[in-house]
Amino acid sequence: QAQVLESGGGLVQAGGSLRLSCAASGITFSIETMAWYRQAPGKERELVAGISSRASTKYQGRFTISRDNAKKTVYLQMNSLKPEDTAVYYCNTDPASINWGQGTQVTVSS
């Protein structure tokens, strides 16, 4: 069964950094475009960053996405965090095709 497990969230002050990890299983990870999404309270889930199977194409804003196909893991390095980055962060394929995991909570205090 395809599933993902996100980790690495926490409470950080504005300007701080976090590195999120997502371990996938039950999929042919190396051929999938992977992405990070987030959902803030009262808002819809949104795409944050994505990376193609061989990391040749990335779409990312302030954050840096990377992947390790050998470990079936995708990462999100978040620097200069802002309070508006507070959300539950999820990973999935792009477009999303795996059952959503529990996500990892990121809380940025001002």
TORMARFI-665331 format. One record per residue (C-alpha): residue in one letter; chain; z, x negated, y. Coordinates in steps of 0.02 Angstrom, whole numbers, plus 32768, in hexadecimal, padded with zeros to 4 digits. Each point is the difference from the previous one (the first is absolute). Layout:
N
aa:ch:up:east:north
a:A:Z:X:Y
...
END
This chain:
110
aa:ch:up:east:north
q:A:8000:8000:8000
a:A:7FCE:7FBC:80A8
q:A:8090:7FE2:8075
v:A:8039:7F96:8092
l:A:80AA:7FBF:8032
e:A:801F:7FD3:80B5
s:A:808C:7F8F:803C
g:A:8038:7F95:8091
g:A:802D:8081:8083
g:A:80A0:8001:8063
l:A:8052:800A:80A9
v:A:7FC6:7F83:8082
q:A:800D:7FED:80BB
a:A:7F6A:8013:8070
g:A:7F9C:7F60:7FFF
g:A:8034:7FD6:7F4F
s:A:7F99:7FEC:7F63
l:A:7FF6:8046:7F51
r:A:7F92:7FDE:7F6B
l:A:7FDB:8092:7F8F
s:A:7FC7:7FEF:7F4D
c:A:7FAB:807B:7F8C
a:A:7FEF:7FE3:7F46
a:A:7F7C:8068:7FA9
s:A:7FEE:8028:7F48
g:A:7F8E:8069:7F95
i:A:7F66:7FDB:8069
t:A:7F7B:7F7A:8001
f:A:804E:7FB7:809A
s:A:7F80:7F78:801E
i:A:7F72:807B:8021
e:A:8060:8078:8070
t:A:8006:8004:80BD
m:A:80B9:800B:8025
a:A:8054:8041:809B
w:A:80A5:801C:8056
y:A:8029:80A8:804D
r:A:8097:803E:805F
q:A:804F:80A6:8029
a:A:8076:8013:8092
p:A:8077:8094:800D
g:A:7FA2:809D:8032
k:A:7F56:7FAB:7FF6
e:A:7F74:7FF8:7F82
r:A:7FE6:7F6A:7F92
e:A:7F8A:7F82:8050
l:A:7FA1:7F67:7FC8
v:A:8049:7F5D:803E
a:A:7F97:7F79:7FAF
g:A:7F8A:7FE5:7F70
i:A:7FB5:7F72:7F9D
s:A:7F68:7FFB:7F8E
s:A:8008:7FC7:7F4C
r:A:7FD5:7F4B:8026
a:A:8054:8001:80AA
s:A:7F56:7FEA:8052
t:A:801C:8095:8071
k:A:80A1:802E:8057
y:A:802A:8083:807E
q:A:80A6:7FE6:8052
g:A:804C:8018:80A9
r:A:8099:7F9D:8033
f:A:8032:7FDE:7F4C
t:A:7FB6:7F8D:7F7D
i:A:7FCF:803E:7F54
s:A:7FE6:7F8E:7F6C
r:A:7FF5:800C:7F43
d:A:801C:7F9E:7F62
n:A:7F8F:8043:7F77
a:A:8056:7F97:7F7B
k:A:80A6:8054:802A
k:A:7FB2:80AA:8022
t:A:805E:8001:80A4
v:A:7FD1:8029:80B2
y:A:8066:7FC9:8095
l:A:8016:8035:80B4
q:A:8045:7F81:807B
m:A:8045:805A:8097
n:A:802D:7F9A:8099
s:A:8036:8033:80AF
l:A:803D:80A6:7FBE
k:A:8018:8090:8078
p:A:806D:809C:7FF1
e:A:7F62:8068:7FEC
d:A:7FDD:7FA1:7F5F
t:A:8094:805B:7FB1
a:A:7FBD:805E:7F68
v:A:7FF9:8004:7F44
y:A:7F7A:7F87:7FC9
y:A:7F96:8022:7F66
c:A:7F76:7FA5:7FA6
n:A:7F6F:804B:7FA1
t:A:7F4A:7FE5:7FE3
d:A:7F85:802C:808A
p:A:7FD7:808B:7FF3
a:A:80A5:802E:7FB1
s:A:7FF0:8022:7F47
i:A:80AA:7FD5:7FB7
n:A:8097:8071:8003
w:A:8064:7FD1:809A
g:A:8097:7F94:7FE1
q:A:80A7:8015:8057
g:A:7FD0:7F88:8089
t:A:8071:7F89:805C
q:A:805C:802F:809F
v:A:7FE6:7F95:809A
t:A:8074:8021:8091
v:A:7FEC:7FA2:80A3
s:A:808D:800D:807C
s:A:7FE8:7FE9:80BB
END
